[in-house]
Amino acid sequence: MSTIDASIEDLDAALARLEGVLDGVLEKAGQPGALRREVDALVKDRASLAEELDAALAREQELQVLADEASEALGAAIAEVRSVLGREE
């Protein structure tokens, strides 16, 4: 028997073991179609959650800009009040 023939036999044996393992996994998982539908649903959920996260992060950035603007306006107002009070004293 040549090295190639031995390698082919090893590959065939490995594939047979793999098929056996896969059959066992699919058997334990129930119906393969149901498992595929569940995986598809999880993928859709993940995509939806990723979109929601992106939207939330964008909104958070918008709110941060508004908060920074409000803080600056408040700081300017405080400085103006202090200036006025300082002049009146």
C-alpha atoms as a printed R data frame, in Angstrom:
   type eleno elety resid chain resno       x      y      z
1  ATOM     1    CA   MET     A     1   0.000  0.000  0.000
2  ATOM     2    CA   SER     A     2   1.353  3.402 -0.955
3  ATOM     3    CA   THR     A     3   1.554  6.443  1.271
4  ATOM     4    CA   ILE     A     4  -1.241  8.084 -0.700
5  ATOM     5    CA   ASP     A     5  -3.498  5.049 -0.243
6  ATOM     6    CA   ALA     A     6  -2.804  5.069  3.494
7  ATOM     7    CA   SER     A     7  -3.535  8.785  3.648
8  ATOM     8    CA   ILE     A     8  -6.799  8.280  1.771
9  ATOM     9    CA   GLU     A     9  -7.813  5.558  4.211
10 ATOM    10    CA   ASP     A    10  -6.941  7.827  7.163
11 ATOM    11    CA   LEU     A    11  -8.985 10.628  5.622
12 ATOM    12    CA   ASP     A    12 -11.934  8.305  5.030
13 ATOM    13    CA   ALA     A    13 -11.781  7.137  8.637
14 ATOM    14    CA   ALA     A    14 -11.595 10.704  9.921
15 ATOM    15    CA   LEU     A    15 -14.572 11.727  7.779
16 ATOM    16    CA   ALA     A    16 -16.551  8.734  9.030
17 ATOM    17    CA   ARG     A    17 -15.807  9.743 12.646
18 ATOM    18    CA   LEU     A    18 -16.798 13.331 11.868
19 ATOM    19    CA   GLU     A    19 -20.066 12.216 10.299
20 ATOM    20    CA   GLY     A    20 -20.776 10.086 13.350
21 ATOM    21    CA   VAL     A    21 -20.165 13.003 15.684
22 ATOM    22    CA   LEU     A    22 -22.314 15.320 13.569
23 ATOM    23    CA   ASP     A    23 -25.132 12.781 13.480
24 ATOM    24    CA   GLY     A    24 -24.980 12.563 17.266
25 ATOM    25    CA   VAL     A    25 -25.020 16.328 17.650
26 ATOM    26    CA   LEU     A    26 -27.965 16.720 15.297
27 ATOM    27    CA   GLU     A    27 -29.789 13.917 17.040
28 ATOM    28    CA   LYS     A    28 -29.287 15.576 20.416
29 ATOM    29    CA   ALA     A    29 -30.317 18.950 19.024
30 ATOM    30    CA   GLY     A    30 -33.577 17.567 17.734
31 ATOM    31    CA   GLN     A    31 -34.712 18.565 14.318
32 ATOM    32    CA   PRO     A    32 -31.970 20.220 12.279
33 ATOM    33    CA   GLY     A    33 -34.514 22.597 10.727
34 ATOM    34    CA   ALA     A    34 -35.610 23.801 14.134
35 ATOM    35    CA   LEU     A    35 -32.011 24.316 15.164
36 ATOM    36    CA   ARG     A    36 -31.340 26.293 11.963
37 ATOM    37    CA   ARG     A    37 -34.418 28.478 12.581
38 ATOM    38    CA   GLU     A    38 -33.260 29.136 16.134
39 ATOM    39    CA   VAL     A    39 -29.790 30.103 14.940
40 ATOM    40    CA   ASP     A    40 -31.318 32.373 12.285
41 ATOM    41    CA   ALA     A    41 -33.486 34.030 14.946
42 ATOM    42    CA   LEU     A    42 -30.444 34.578 17.152
43 ATOM    43    CA   VAL     A    43 -28.549 36.131 14.243
44 ATOM    44    CA   LYS     A    44 -31.479 38.474 13.524
45 ATOM    45    CA   ASP     A    45 -31.724 39.387 17.206
46 ATOM    46    CA   ARG     A    46 -28.022 40.132 17.320
47 ATOM    47    CA   ALA     A    47 -28.265 42.349 14.241
48 ATOM    48    CA   SER     A    48 -31.240 44.165 15.737
49 ATOM    49    CA   LEU     A    49 -29.449 44.673 19.044
50 ATOM    50    CA   ALA     A    50 -26.365 45.949 17.224
51 ATOM    51    CA   GLU     A    51 -28.510 48.514 15.388
52 ATOM    52    CA   GLU     A    52 -30.163 49.576 18.642
53 ATOM    53    CA   LEU     A    53 -26.770 49.906 20.304
54 ATOM    54    CA   ASP     A    54 -25.455 52.032 17.436
55 ATOM    55    CA   ALA     A    55 -28.528 54.280 17.675
56 ATOM    56    CA   ALA     A    56 -28.166 54.549 21.455
57 ATOM    57    CA   LEU     A    57 -24.480 55.437 21.143
58 ATOM    58    CA   ALA     A    58 -25.276 58.090 18.542
59 ATOM    59    CA   ARG     A    59 -27.987 59.518 20.796
60 ATOM    60    CA   GLU     A    60 -25.576 59.490 23.756
61 ATOM    61    CA   GLN     A    61 -23.096 61.512 21.708
62 ATOM    62    CA   GLU     A    62 -25.819 64.005 20.783
63 ATOM    63    CA   LEU     A    63 -26.825 64.324 24.419
64 ATOM    64    CA   GLN     A    64 -23.201 64.806 25.453
65 ATOM    65    CA   VAL     A    65 -22.857 67.681 22.986
66 ATOM    66    CA   LEU     A    66 -26.047 69.251 24.365
67 ATOM    67    CA   ALA     A    67 -24.833 68.754 27.934
68 ATOM    68    CA   ASP     A    68 -21.514 70.409 27.081
69 ATOM    69    CA   GLU     A    69 -23.342 73.350 25.511
70 ATOM    70    CA   ALA     A    70 -25.621 73.668 28.554
71 ATOM    71    CA   SER     A    71 -22.626 73.518 30.869
72 ATOM    72    CA   GLU     A    72 -20.884 76.283 28.944
73 ATOM    73    CA   ALA     A    73 -24.033 78.428 28.988
74 ATOM    74    CA   LEU     A    74 -24.462 77.838 32.714
75 ATOM    75    CA   GLY     A    75 -20.813 78.694 33.340
76 ATOM    76    CA   ALA     A    76 -21.196 81.916 31.352
77 ATOM    77    CA   ALA     A    77 -24.364 82.799 33.282
78 ATOM    78    CA   ILE     A    78 -22.638 82.154 36.619
79 ATOM    79    CA   ALA     A    79 -19.693 84.302 35.560
80 ATOM    80    CA   GLU     A    80 -22.063 87.062 34.510
81 ATOM    81    CA   VAL     A    81 -23.953 86.914 37.819
82 ATOM    82    CA   ARG     A    82 -20.674 86.981 39.740
83 ATOM    83    CA   SER     A    83 -19.529 89.937 37.666
84 ATOM    84    CA   VAL     A    84 -22.736 91.829 38.343
85 ATOM    85    CA   LEU     A    85 -22.607 91.019 42.072
86 ATOM    86    CA   GLY     A    86 -18.961 92.020 42.188
87 ATOM    87    CA   ARG     A    87 -19.746 95.380 40.634
88 ATOM    88    CA   GLU     A    88 -22.634 96.073 42.985
89 ATOM    89    CA   GLU     A    89 -20.617 95.462 46.128
